[in-house]
């Protein structure tokens, strides 16, 4: 695992800073192992940490993996949507991500 991994803490469900639900977002997480992601999520100690990876299907623009401080989640609503908020210039057009079991 690299010594430094850029991430953002995104404040969701609010328009006012520090009043929403914080979610950590790690962009370009393709080189991280599952163990690395679990360790980072435990370190952030937030309810969810979203890791944004390259898509594995042509219908998607990104592939999120979501971790709590204790385990990986198969799905959670706002951690799937809010990675886009953390990217000032998303490389995607209309954002789509491949999740289990459906395309969002």
Secondary structure, DSSP 8 states (H G I E B T S, - for coil): --S----EEEEES-SSTTSSEEEEEESS-TT--HHHHHHHHHHHTSS-EEEEE--SSTT-SBEEEEE-SS-EES--HHHHHGGGGG-TT-S-SS--BB-SSSB-
